[in-house]
Amino acid sequence: VNSVLGGLFGKTSVSSTMTDSGIYFGNQLITDAINQMAGSAYQTIKTTVEEESWFSSSSSTTIVDHFQALDSETNRQFSLVLRSLYDTVITAGTALDSSAEETAKSLENFVVSIGKISLKDKTGSEIQEELTAVFGKIGDDIAKAAFPLLVDFQQVGEGMFETLTRVATGMEEAEYYINRLGVSFKDIKYTDIINKQGNVGFEALLQSIAAVEEKLYPVNNGLLTIV
């Protein structure tokens, strides 16, 4: 009887499969994220319900994300990485004639947008590569937001964060040698560099020397000729 009634009125089977898992971060202002990120671990569950009877059969599928808050230490570690990127951009800005306050002001509305980071079936090294790529992009976005004019300095295969640190280092080198030449030589702003794809430190130094020597022409062009 049970067998007959089961075939007549139908039976239902339910199957569930985890299709993805990882960590998730919602959008946050960088001024908040560098102090305390709020992340979650997530699992994506696919559930299929099949119903069969003598009269009909049907199947339906739902996909639902389940979240659980990350522990405070994990959130803190992510915040520390963001803080390091943020502080580096602030420090590099001083070499580009932007005070810490000015750079911070330009970043106060910057939104850290990470979203889902899938870690399912990944090895330890693969997870590290994934996280490096995520934070590498954030670093590039922060650098571009703070100093959009650096785009002209960007070299092939180079991220904006790398461009920022390279240009800032070059400007610090130029300032050191310009100061050694004496008070008659003036710093060149990075935006005034003509050959933006060249060696930044040398190009800034060359333009500073040229500016002074051209004023003295033809009295003394010895240094410019040597350079």
Backbone as CSV, one residue per row, in Angstrom:
resi,resn,N_x,N_y,N_z,CA_x,CA_y,CA_z,C_x,C_y,C_z
1,VAL,0.846,-1.210,0.000,0.000,0.000,0.000,0.871,1.245,0.000
2,ASN,1.893,1.258,0.863,2.795,2.424,0.909,3.474,2.656,-0.441
3,SER,3.841,1.563,-1.075,4.504,1.684,-2.371,3.564,2.271,-3.415
4,VAL,2.330,1.802,-3.412,1.348,2.307,-4.372,1.032,3.766,-4.117
5,LEU,0.781,4.125,-2.834,0.447,5.508,-2.495,1.616,6.438,-2.769
6,GLY,2.839,5.931,-2.510,4.014,6.773,-2.766,4.119,7.103,-4.240
7,GLY,3.868,6.125,-5.105,3.932,6.386,-6.531,2.797,7.271,-7.002
8,LEU,1.661,7.176,-6.329,0.484,7.931,-6.739,0.573,9.393,-6.329
9,PHE,0.890,9.626,-5.076,0.871,10.987,-4.548,2.251,11.669,-4.592
10,GLY,3.274,10.950,-4.954,4.565,11.574,-5.189,5.545,11.415,-4.043
11,LYS,6.809,11.602,-4.381,7.863,11.592,-3.383,8.809,12.752,-3.665
12,THR,9.462,13.215,-2.640,10.335,14.379,-2.739,11.746,14.002,-2.276
13,SER,12.740,14.411,-3.063,14.140,14.213,-2.656,14.856,15.561,-2.683
14,VAL,15.704,15.763,-1.686,16.429,17.027,-1.551,17.921,16.723,-1.494
15,SER,18.709,17.441,-2.301,20.164,17.284,-2.268,20.812,18.662,-2.176
16,SER,21.863,18.770,-1.371,22.563,20.042,-1.186,24.049,19.849,-1.458
17,THR,24.640,20.853,-2.118,26.063,20.815,-2.457,26.673,22.182,-2.205
18,MET,27.865,22.211,-1.604,28.579,23.468,-1.430,29.349,23.759,-2.721
19,THR,29.000,24.844,-3.378,29.630,25.180,-4.658,30.770,26.179,-4.509
20,ASP,30.815,26.893,-3.405,31.884,27.884,-3.211,32.016,28.193,-1.728
21,SER,33.208,28.673,-1.339,33.436,29.109,0.043,34.625,30.054,0.055
22,GLY,34.668,30.903,1.047,35.769,31.860,1.140,35.468,32.933,2.154
23,ILE,35.966,34.143,1.885,35.732,35.267,2.791,35.136,36.424,2.005
24,TYR,34.428,37.281,2.718,33.713,38.373,2.080,33.886,39.645,2.904
25,PHE,34.113,40.762,2.179,34.182,42.072,2.818,33.270,43.026,2.069
26,GLY,32.356,43.643,2.794,31.498,44.653,2.189,32.270,45.947,1.977
27,ASN,31.700,46.873,1.220,32.352,48.156,0.964,32.522,48.953,2.257
28,GLN,33.713,49.537,2.421,34.000,50.370,3.587,34.862,51.555,3.173
29,LEU,34.630,52.700,3.799,35.546,53.816,3.619,36.919,53.409,4.142
30,ILE,37.968,53.836,3.453,39.305,53.422,3.867,39.642,53.955,5.257
31,THR,39.086,55.109,5.622,39.344,55.659,6.952,38.794,54.759,8.049
32,ASP,37.769,53.971,7.729,37.225,53.003,8.682,37.954,51.664,8.584
33,ALA,38.223,51.238,7.337,38.800,49.918,7.107,40.198,49.772,7.690
34,ILE,40.997,50.861,7.698,42.364,50.758,8.230,42.365,50.603,9.745
35,ASN,41.239,50.876,10.357,41.123,50.704,11.810,40.431,49.397,12.178
36,GLN,39.382,49.052,11.453,38.663,47.813,11.761,37.849,47.361,10.560
37,MET,38.308,46.303,9.911,37.519,45.729,8.835,36.457,44.795,9.420
38,ALA,35.391,44.613,8.676,34.301,43.750,9.129,34.042,42.701,8.051
39,GLY,34.728,41.566,8.174,34.606,40.517,7.173,33.779,39.334,7.650
40,SER,33.445,38.474,6.706,32.672,37.269,7.007,33.231,36.093,6.219
41,ALA,33.094,34.909,6.804,33.323,33.681,6.042,31.995,33.322,5.385
42,TYR,32.057,32.790,4.179,30.805,32.448,3.506,30.888,31.061,2.875
43,GLN,29.731,30.468,2.723,29.574,29.231,1.959,28.378,29.407,1.032
44,THR,28.561,28.998,-0.212,27.467,29.036,-1.179,26.910,27.625,-1.329
45,ILE,25.626,27.465,-0.975,24.984,26.144,-0.974,23.945,26.076,-2.093
46,LYS,24.094,25.066,-2.922,23.131,24.809,-3.994,22.218,23.667,-3.563
47,THR,20.927,23.934,-3.510,19.951,22.940,-3.069,18.990,22.619,-4.212
48,THR,18.861,21.334,-4.489,17.957,20.882,-5.554,16.844,20.029,-4.950
49,VAL,15.616,20.392,-5.276,14.442,19.655,-4.796,13.764,19.007,-5.998
50,GLU,13.613,17.668,-5.950,12.950,16.933,-7.030,11.692,16.259,-6.494
51,GLU,10.600,16.446,-7.210,9.317,15.851,-6.829,8.819,14.982,-7.990
52,GLU,8.434,13.744,-7.660,7.955,12.810,-8.694,6.659,12.127,-8.242
53,SER,5.769,11.952,-9.165,4.525,11.186,-8.926,4.071,10.591,-10.250
54,TRP,2.950,9.834,-10.205,2.416,9.290,-11.447,1.944,10.406,-12.379
55,PHE,1.553,11.527,-11.780,0.932,12.585,-12.570,1.933,13.593,-13.130
56,SER,3.029,13.805,-12.431,3.968,14.831,-12.891,5.312,14.662,-12.176
57,SER,6.281,15.402,-12.672,7.588,15.476,-12.014,8.125,16.897,-12.178
58,SER,8.823,17.354,-11.195,9.360,18.717,-11.251,10.667,18.782,-10.475
59,SER,11.446,19.806,-10.801,12.721,20.006,-10.130,12.971,21.497,-9.979
60,SER,13.458,21.910,-8.821,13.779,23.322,-8.594,15.115,23.432,-7.871
61,THR,15.860,24.484,-8.185,17.187,24.680,-7.599,17.299,26.081,-7.021
62,THR,17.838,26.174,-5.841,18.105,27.474,-5.213,19.574,27.533,-4.799
63,ILE,20.136,28.725,-4.892,21.529,28.954,-4.486,21.529,30.055,-3.430
64,VAL,22.036,29.734,-2.248,21.987,30.663,-1.122,23.372,30.788,-0.502
65,ASP,23.756,32.027,-0.167,25.013,32.271,0.550,24.741,32.310,2.052
66,HIS,25.568,31.614,2.796,25.481,31.629,4.256,26.740,32.299,4.808
67,PHE,26.561,33.245,5.735,27.674,34.044,6.236,27.870,33.840,7.737
68,GLN,29.121,33.953,8.147,29.459,33.939,9.569,30.604,34.927,9.783
69,ALA,30.459,35.791,10.776,31.457,36.849,11.002,32.844,36.259,11.263
70,LEU,33.859,36.884,10.670,35.232,36.474,10.942,35.622,36.881,12.359
71,ASP,36.570,36.167,12.934,37.015,36.535,14.277,37.798,37.840,14.223
72,SER,37.911,38.503,15.357,38.508,39.833,15.423,39.963,39.849,14.975
73,GLU,40.721,38.787,15.257,42.138,38.756,14.884,42.301,38.698,13.367
74,THR,41.467,37.929,12.682,41.543,37.871,11.224,41.215,39.226,10.615
75,ASN,40.167,39.865,11.135,39.825,41.210,10.667,40.981,42.182,10.911
76,ARG,41.633,42.055,12.048,42.733,42.957,12.396,43.904,42.794,11.424
77,GLN,44.198,41.559,11.036,45.297,41.315,10.116,45.027,41.962,8.749
78,PHE,43.802,41.875,8.291,43.453,42.516,7.024,43.551,44.039,7.150
79,SER,43.127,44.575,8.279,43.230,46.018,8.505,44.684,46.469,8.515
80,LEU,45.570,45.654,9.076,46.989,46.001,9.124,47.587,46.099,7.724
81,VAL,47.191,45.184,6.841,47.685,45.246,5.459,47.207,46.536,4.794
82,LEU,45.928,46.867,4.966,45.394,48.104,4.393,46.083,49.324,4.983
83,ARG,46.319,49.299,6.277,47.002,50.410,6.948,48.396,50.609,6.353
84,SER,49.104,49.512,6.071,50.437,49.594,5.493,50.398,50.253,4.112
85,LEU,49.431,49.846,3.278,49.284,50.455,1.953,48.961,51.945,2.068
86,TYR,48.044,52.259,2.956,47.617,53.650,3.154,48.781,54.513,3.624
87,ASP,49.521,54.040,4.614,50.642,54.812,5.157,51.739,55.010,4.114
88,THR,51.962,53.991,3.276,52.972,54.110,2.231,52.608,55.210,1.243
89,VAL,51.336,55.285,0.863,50.881,56.329,-0.060,51.021,57.699,0.597
90,ILE,50.679,57.810,1.870,50.814,59.083,2.571,52.276,59.517,2.603
91,THR,53.176,58.581,2.930,54.603,58.894,3.016,55.171,59.255,1.653
92,ALA,54.810,58.486,0.631,55.299,58.769,-0.720,54.835,60.141,-1.194
93,GLY,53.665,60.553,-0.731,53.134,61.848,-1.146,54.016,63.014,-0.750
94,THR,54.718,62.888,0.375,55.589,63.988,0.811,56.718,64.223,-0.184
95,ALA,57.170,63.171,-0.869,58.209,63.320,-1.897,57.645,63.940,-3.164
96,LEU,56.319,63.975,-3.276,55.668,64.554,-4.448,55.037,65.903,-4.102
97,ASP,55.567,66.521,-3.054,55.135,67.856,-2.619,53.685,67.896,-2.155
98,SER,53.214,66.785,-1.618,51.874,66.744,-1.040,52.018,66.411,0.437
99,SER,51.511,67.263,1.297,51.622,67.009,2.731,50.768,65.813,3.118
100,ALA,51.060,65.236,4.279,50.284,64.095,4.758,48.805,64.458,4.865
101,GLU,48.536,65.691,5.294,47.154,66.126,5.453,46.451,66.226,4.096
102,GLU,47.170,66.721,3.095,46.568,66.867,1.760,46.272,65.511,1.135
103,THR,47.227,64.581,1.284,47.001,63.248,0.712,45.853,62.545,1.421
104,ALA,45.822,62.659,2.750,44.736,62.044,3.518,43.385,62.631,3.105
105,LYS,43.364,63.927,2.842,42.127,64.585,2.421,41.635,64.032,1.091
106,SER,42.578,63.764,0.169,42.195,63.252,-1.142,41.690,61.818,-1.078
107,LEU,41.967,61.132,0.041,41.570,59.728,0.174,40.401,59.516,1.135
108,GLU,39.890,60.583,1.728,38.884,60.412,2.776,37.592,59.792,2.264
109,ASN,37.316,59.915,0.964,36.097,59.318,0.399,36.388,58.048,-0.402
110,PHE,37.622,57.560,-0.314,37.977,56.354,-1.046,37.298,55.138,-0.406
111,VAL,36.650,54.319,-1.235,35.918,53.148,-0.755,36.712,51.882,-1.070
112,VAL,36.982,51.090,-0.049,37.623,49.788,-0.234,36.551,48.787,-0.637
113,SER,36.655,48.274,-1.850,35.643,47.354,-2.373,36.310,46.021,-2.690
114,ILE,36.077,45.029,-1.842,36.707,43.718,-2.014,35.693,42.675,-2.475
115,GLY,34.580,42.575,-1.780,33.574,41.582,-2.130,34.003,40.182,-1.737
116,LYS,33.672,39.198,-2.558,33.995,37.799,-2.258,35.410,37.451,-2.694
117,ILE,36.093,36.696,-1.856,37.382,36.103,-2.216,37.206,34.599,-2.105
118,SER,37.102,33.914,-3.234,36.865,32.473,-3.237,38.139,31.726,-2.853
119,LEU,38.027,30.842,-1.867,39.169,30.061,-1.399,38.918,28.560,-1.552
120,LYS,37.809,28.204,-2.148,37.429,26.785,-2.237,38.459,25.991,-3.041
121,ASP,38.896,24.896,-2.461,39.814,23.945,-3.103,41.180,24.539,-3.419
122,LYS,41.543,25.675,-2.837,42.838,26.295,-3.098,43.872,25.847,-2.068
123,THR,45.103,25.707,-2.511,46.193,25.363,-1.604,46.651,26.623,-0.867
124,GLY,47.533,26.437,0.096,48.042,27.582,0.846,48.712,28.612,-0.044
125,SER,49.539,28.155,-0.991,50.234,29.083,-1.881,49.256,29.771,-2.828
126,GLU,48.232,29.056,-3.251,47.230,29.659,-4.135,46.417,30.720,-3.401
127,ILE,46.127,30.460,-2.132,45.417,31.456,-1.326,46.273,32.708,-1.161
128,GLN,47.566,32.513,-0.917,48.477,33.649,-0.773,48.519,34.475,-2.060
129,GLU,48.575,33.816,-3.202,48.577,34.519,-4.479,47.286,35.305,-4.680
130,GLU,46.179,34.690,-4.289,44.878,35.349,-4.435,44.811,36.616,-3.585
131,LEU,45.243,36.512,-2.333,45.208,37.670,-1.436,46.184,38.748,-1.894
132,THR,47.344,38.332,-2.402,48.320,39.302,-2.916,47.730,40.084,-4.075
133,ALA,47.020,39.388,-4.960,46.392,40.055,-6.100,45.308,41.024,-5.645
134,VAL,44.519,40.621,-4.644,43.441,41.481,-4.135,44.007,42.769,-3.557
135,PHE,45.006,42.645,-2.687,45.561,43.837,-2.058,46.444,44.630,-3.023
136,GLY,47.014,43.943,-4.017,47.756,44.666,-5.041,46.856,45.619,-5.806
137,LYS,45.663,45.155,-6.139,44.702,46.014,-6.842,44.264,47.176,-5.967
138,ILE,44.040,46.903,-4.674,43.643,47.978,-3.774,44.741,49.023,-3.699
139,GLY,46.007,48.576,-3.583,47.127,49.512,-3.549,47.180,50.372,-4.800
140,ASP,46.955,49.751,-5.965,46.937,50.505,-7.222,45.813,51.541,-7.224
141,ASP,44.647,51.137,-6.738,43.490,52.046,-6.718,43.716,53.221,-5.767
142,ILE,44.332,52.952,-4.615,44.618,54.030,-3.665,45.601,55.020,-4.270
143,ALA,46.669,54.503,-4.887,47.681,55.371,-5.497,47.068,56.244,-6.596
144,LYS,46.223,55.638,-7.427,45.605,56.383,-8.520,44.640,57.437,-8.001
145,ALA,43.910,57.110,-6.927,42.965,58.071,-6.351,43.697,59.264,-5.740
146,ALA,44.841,59.003,-5.124,45.590,60.073,-4.469,46.376,60.918,-5.461
147,PHE,46.950,60.256,-6.494,47.799,60.965,-7.447,47.467,60.538,-8.886
148,PRO,46.341,61.008,-9.410,45.903,60.580,-10.747,46.873,60.978,-11.860
149,LEU,47.686,62.030,-11.649,48.606,62.483,-12.688,49.792,61.548,-12.864
150,LEU,49.923,60.546,-11.998,51.004,59.577,-12.134,50.793,58.606,-13.297
151,VAL,49.612,58.629,-13.888,49.312,57.703,-14.980,50.337,57.853,-16.106
152,ASP,50.780,59.088,-16.369,51.737,59.328,-17.457,53.109,58.724,-17.161
153,PHE,53.397,58.426,-15.898,54.678,57.846,-15.515,54.648,56.311,-15.532
154,GLN,53.454,55.753,-15.624,53.304,54.298,-15.515,53.985,53.594,-16.675
155,GLN,54.786,52.585,-16.366,55.495,51.832,-17.374,54.779,50.524,-17.670
156,VAL,55.136,49.888,-18.765,54.478,48.653,-19.190,54.623,47.578,-18.107
157,GLY,53.494,46.974,-17.743,53.497,45.908,-16.753,53.620,46.379,-15.324
158,GLU,53.514,47.668,-15.094,53.702,48.231,-13.761,52.368,48.677,-13.182
159,GLY,52.100,48.304,-11.918,50.906,48.767,-11.230,51.094,50.190,-10.741
160,MET,50.000,50.878,-10.469,50.080,52.280,-10.046,50.784,52.439,-8.702
161,PHE,50.614,51.470,-7.813,51.287,51.551,-6.515,52.803,51.479,-6.710
162,GLU,53.246,50.612,-7.606,54.673,50.506,-7.915,55.174,51.785,-8.579
163,THR,54.352,52.358,-9.467,54.714,53.622,-10.107,54.892,54.718,-9.066
164,LEU,53.965,54.780,-8.120,54.039,55.793,-7.065,55.338,55.691,-6.272
165,THR,55.668,54.489,-5.817,56.877,54.332,-5.005,58.135,54.615,-5.831
166,ARG,58.133,54.248,-7.104,59.305,54.507,-7.957,59.499,55.997,-8.190
167,VAL,58.418,56.705,-8.512,58.516,58.144,-8.763,58.887,58.885,-7.484
168,ALA,58.284,58.498,-6.363,58.601,59.158,-5.091,60.064,58.960,-4.725
169,THR,60.583,57.761,-4.928,61.995,57.490,-4.646,62.891,58.322,-5.557
170,GLY,62.531,58.413,-6.836,63.308,59.209,-7.776,63.333,60.676,-7.401
171,MET,62.212,61.204,-6.961,62.158,62.615,-6.570,62.975,62.882,-5.309
172,GLU,63.016,61.909,-4.392,63.848,62.058,-3.198,65.331,62.064,-3.574
173,GLU,65.711,61.203,-4.513,67.097,61.171,-4.975,67.472,62.506,-5.628
174,ALA,66.582,63.018,-6.485,66.850,64.287,-7.162,67.000,65.419,-6.150
175,GLU,66.135,65.444,-5.151,66.205,66.494,-4.137,67.534,66.454,-3.394
176,TYR,68.022,65.250,-3.091,69.297,65.101,-2.379,70.437,65.734,-3.180
177,TYR,70.516,65.423,-4.473,71.620,65.941,-5.292,71.445,67.417,-5.632
178,ILE,70.207,67.847,-5.808,69.952,69.267,-6.051,70.402,70.094,-4.850
179,ASN,70.130,69.605,-3.640,70.560,70.315,-2.433,72.073,70.390,-2.339
180,ARG,72.756,69.366,-2.799,74.218,69.351,-2.759,74.819,70.343,-3.758
181,LEU,74.077,70.649,-4.834,74.577,71.593,-5.824,74.529,73.025,-5.324
182,GLY,73.661,73.328,-4.375,73.615,74.676,-3.822,72.239,75.306,-3.945
183,VAL,72.110,76.483,-3.306,70.801,77.129,-3.199,70.301,77.675,-4.533
184,SER,71.194,77.845,-5.500,70.760,78.396,-6.784,69.944,77.387,-7.599
185,PHE,70.069,76.113,-7.241,69.313,75.082,-7.943,68.005,74.809,-7.205
186,LYS,66.943,74.671,-7.947,65.618,74.520,-7.358,65.043,73.135,-7.671
187,ASP,64.209,72.656,-6.744,63.522,71.389,-6.978,62.556,71.510,-8.154
188,ILE,62.429,70.416,-8.882,61.462,70.336,-9.980,60.265,69.516,-9.505
189,LYS,59.069,70.029,-9.746,57.872,69.261,-9.401,57.762,68.042,-10.322
190,TYR,57.277,66.939,-9.772,57.193,65.729,-10.587,56.284,65.911,-11.793
191,THR,55.282,66.770,-11.667,54.371,67.012,-12.787,55.036,67.797,-13.912
192,ASP,56.176,68.459,-13.612,56.878,69.259,-14.618,57.935,68.459,-15.376
193,ILE,58.157,67.217,-14.971,59.157,66.402,-15.669,58.703,66.159,-17.103
194,ILE,59.592,66.415,-18.039,59.238,66.305,-19.454,59.242,64.847,-19.903
195,ASN,60.347,64.170,-19.647,60.460,62.769,-20.045,59.955,61.884,-18.917
196,LYS,58.672,61.668,-18.889,58.049,60.953,-17.774,58.322,59.452,-17.804
197,GLN,58.826,58.952,-18.924,59.149,57.529,-19.011,60.631,57.261,-18.747
198,GLY,61.386,58.304,-18.459,62.805,58.144,-18.173,63.064,57.861,-16.715
199,ASN,64.339,57.928,-16.322,64.719,57.771,-14.920,64.306,59.043,-14.183
200,VAL,63.321,58.924,-13.311,62.702,60.095,-12.696,63.718,60.967,-11.964
201,GLY,64.575,60.343,-11.154,65.557,61.114,-10.394,66.495,61.887,-11.286
202,PHE,66.996,61.228,-12.333,67.925,61.897,-13.247,67.223,62.995,-14.027
203,GLU,66.016,62.725,-14.514,65.299,63.716,-15.310,65.025,64.985,-14.496
204,ALA,64.643,64.823,-13.221,64.388,65.982,-12.364,65.677,66.761,-12.114
205,LEU,66.772,66.043,-11.886,68.066,66.685,-11.663,68.523,67.420,-12.914
206,LEU,68.386,66.777,-14.064,68.790,67.381,-15.334,68.030,68.669,-15.600
207,GLN,66.719,68.651,-15.392,65.926,69.852,-15.648,66.269,70.971,-14.684
208,SER,66.609,70.629,-13.435,66.996,71.651,-12.465,68.302,72.320,-12.887
209,ILE,69.268,71.500,-13.308,70.558,72.033,-13.761,70.363,72.879,-15.018
210,ALA,69.572,72.370,-15.951,69.347,73.084,-17.206,68.705,74.442,-16.965
211,ALA,67.760,74.508,-16.023,67.075,75.770,-15.747,68.052,76.835,-15.269
212,VAL,69.007,76.456,-14.430,69.990,77.405,-13.904,71.023,77.762,-14.972
213,GLU,71.547,76.751,-15.672,72.598,76.986,-16.655,72.112,77.823,-17.833
214,GLU,70.858,77.636,-18.217,70.328,78.414,-19.332,70.186,79.882,-18.978
215,LYS,69.967,80.169,-17.696,69.902,81.571,-17.251,71.277,82.227,-17.354
216,LEU,72.342,81.434,-17.196,73.700,81.969,-17.209,74.321,81.994,-18.607
217,TYR,73.636,81.418,-19.574,74.190,81.343,-20.934,74.434,82.749,-21.479
218,PRO,75.566,83.024,-22.169,76.654,82.083,-22.471,77.815,82.161,-21.481
219,VAL,77.572,82.785,-20.326,78.643,82.951,-19.354,79.221,81.625,-18.896
220,ASN,78.333,80.693,-18.546,78.806,79.424,-18.024,77.805,78.311,-18.359
221,ASN,78.194,77.455,-19.275,77.368,76.304,-19.604,78.137,75.004,-19.413
222,GLY,79.203,75.071,-18.615,80.057,73.894,-18.444,79.334,72.726,-17.836
223,LEU,78.572,72.939,-16.769,77.889,71.835,-16.092,76.823,71.220,-16.991
224,LEU,76.089,72.101,-17.679,75.035,71.589,-18.583,75.640,70.769,-19.702
225,THR,76.784,71.204,-20.224,77.446,70.474,-21.292,77.893,69.095,-20.813
226,ILE,78.429,69.049,-19.587,78.860,67.772,-19.021,77.677,66.824,-18.878
227,VAL,76.579,67.324,-18.334,75.385,66.510,-18.137,74.834,66.036,-19.488
